[in-house]
Amino acid sequence: MRRRRRPTGGNDNFERWLLTYADLITLLLAFFIVMYSMSSVDDKKFDQVTSALNGVLKGGKSLIEREGTIPSERRAGRGIIHLGNLDMIRERIDQRFSRLQRRDEIETEITERGLVIHVLESALFAEGEAELQPRAQEVLDLIATELVGIPNHVRVEGHTDDRPIQTLAYPTNWELSASRATRVVRYYIENFEIYPGRISALGYGRYRPIVPNNSIENRARNRRVDVVILTMDLTLKEPSSQLFSPDFAAESNSP
């Protein structure tokens, strides 16, 4: 009588199932540990954790970059300014203008975009013009002391009130606001060590007022140039200008 052969591979199948189960339990445990460690709800950190877990489950990268870390392709050897640092910069700017008794010519605020420095038209330009007045140098120089040496992107934005303009140089408020922003950018590039790739000019015309255009005082506040130091997140979303940077040019020309 032939002896029945015992099936083989049963233990192997059981062990493979057990490994899969153990991997699942490990991932769940890691997930709950991370969630428990978050003592307060932080949207940015939560998004980072979610992205990291998705990366693990899909076989991608499993490490979360430390907050404030710049990707290698964008790293320039200097740290990105955080919101806390921007608030310190804001305090220093306010103190400088207070000492000069020109505090009423600027307003500063921290927004989701970063530090916004509102410079009134009267501090920089004659009404309806885009050439810097002599007294504008003092204002722009005080702000420039905080722009030099930080890697954050800087946006200079021109704004007008709602009154129409129609001249040979500036047919509309679009041209006037853009020309004013560009003139401030040129001043910073030509007089300070600010790399042109990390500063830009925008013209919004009448369409970004900070107060209603219903009085002389409010219109004066809306006629302004905003110098915006962007946050870390927005800075890293700016298009890279590495190909045009001085460091890249020097490396390209080296043997």
Protein Blocks (a to p, Z undefined) as FASTA:
>chain_A
ZZddddehklmmmmmmmmmmmmmmmmmmmmmmmmmmmmbacfklmmmmmmmmmmmmnopa
fbdcdehiacfklpghiacddfklmmmmmmmmmmmmmmnopmmmpccdddfkbccddddf
klmmcghiabdcfklmmmmmmmmmmmgopabdcdddddddfbdcddfklmbfklmmmmmm
mmmmmmmmmmmccdfklgccddekjmlcfbdcfbfklmmmmnccddddddfklmmmpccf
klmgmklmmmmmpZZ
